[in-house]
């Protein structure tokens, strides 16, 4: 009986530890769209690190959208976790001219972009805790360029995508 009780305690501890790790440290998100291709493909899974909230330009972040922005999304994407790349940071200005991104008036080098397109976006100024995010596949990404509010808040960010692995078959 003592041995059975010991196993029950070990299993309960393992379940609790897994729950706490998934809730507060790591999560796995499935990529639903081609917006980050070829960096991340449809059906890929990304390991999301939740603890480090230090966001820098170029980080791929997983986030949820505010209700205000979510209204501009197709119904099948509402409530989903999204994955995009951080392009502009709090306090910066961002503008897009013929697909080229300018941060504080300087052209941003973006080696991760698959197809930049020919988009234009009027200059916006980001406030405190506001981030501008875009997909790497600009011609196939419904991102901040098209949202009613052109940024996400720091509180919207669930974590950084730190590792990508293919679909589990």
N, C-alpha and C positions, 0 to 999 in steps of 0.2 A: 504493500500500500504506500509506503514511504517513497519507493522508487517511482510509482505512478504520479504521486503528488509532485515530485521533483521534475518530472517530464512536463507536467501541466504548467508549472511555474516557468520553465525554460521556454515553452512554446508561447505562453502569454507574454513573456518578456520580449521575445523575438517579434511577435506581432506588434506590440506597442512600439518597439524601437523602429520597425519598418514604417509604421504610421507616422511617427514623429519625424523621421528622416524625410519621408516623402512630403510631409506638410511644410516643414521648415527649412530643409536643406536642399534637396534635389527633387525634381519631378521629370517626367518624360512627356513630351508633347509630340503629336503627330502632325506633320506638315500637310495641310489640305489643298494647297494651290501651287502653281508654278512660279509664284512671284519672286522666289529666291533662287531659281534655277540659273545656272547649273551648280551653284554653291550647295544648295540643298534642294532635293527633288521631291516631287509629290509622293507621299507615302513614307518618306524618311521619318525617322524619329530623332529628336534632339534631346540631349540631356540638358536640363535647365538647372543652373546653379542659382539658388534663391538668396543666399546670404550676402554675397558681395553686391552691394547696390552702387558701387563706384562705376558709373557709366562713362565711357569715352567714345569719341567718334570712331566709327567702324565696328563697334560691338553689334552683334546680332542679338536682339532682345525679343523675349516672348512677353506679350502683354494682352490685356483686355481693353476694349474700347469703352469710353464713356457712353452712356445712353444717348447723348446728343449726337455723337458721331455714328453710333451703331445704326441710327435711323437711316443713314445714307447707304448702308450695306445691303446686299441682296439677302433675302430672308434666310437662306441656308447657311449664311456666314455669321448671323447674329449670335452672340454669346460664345463664339469660338475664341480660343487662344490664337493670336496671330504672331507671326515671326517676320520681323523687318530689321533693316540695318539702321543704326543711328547715324544720321548725316550731320545734324546741327545740334549744338548743345545750348543749355540755358544762357540767355543774354546775347546770343549771336543773331545775326541777320542771315537769311537764306533766300536765294533767288535762283530761278532756273531760266536759262536762255538757250533755246534750241537744243535742249537736252543736257546742256552743261550746267552743273551746280556751282554756285558761287556762295562762299561763306564769308561774310564781312567784306564783300567785294572781290575776293580772291578765288580763282578757279580751284575747285577741289579735284584732286587726282583720285580716281576711283577704279583701281585695277580689277575689282570684283564685279563690276557692272557687265552684264551679258549684252544687252542692247539698251542703249541710252534713250533712243527715240528722239523726237524733235519738240518736246514739250516746252511750254513757257509757264512760268509761275511768277507772279508779281512778288516783289520783295516783302518778306514778313520779318518782324522782330520777335524773338522768343523771350518770354518772361522767365522769372525764377522757376525752376523745376519743370520747365517745358522742353521737350525734345521733338525734333523733326525726324521722321523715319520714312525710308523708302525701301522698296524691294530691289533686289539686284537685277531682276529681269524687268526693266522699266516699261517695256512695251506690253507686259502682261502682269501688271501689279496694280491692284486697287489700294493705293496707299495715301499718305498725307496730302499729296497733290490734289486729290479728289474729294477729301473729306470736308464737311462743313466747317469744322475746326481743324486747322492745319497742324496740330501738334498733339502729342500725348503728354500727360503729366507723369512725373516720377512715380506717383502712387499707382499708376496704371500698370507699371512694369512688374511682371512676376519674377523675372530673373534673366540671366544671360544664357544664351545657348552656348555650351562649352564643348559639346561633342555631338557629332552626327553619325548615325548608323542607319543602314537600309531597312526596308520593311521586313518584318518578321513573317516568314511564310510557314 
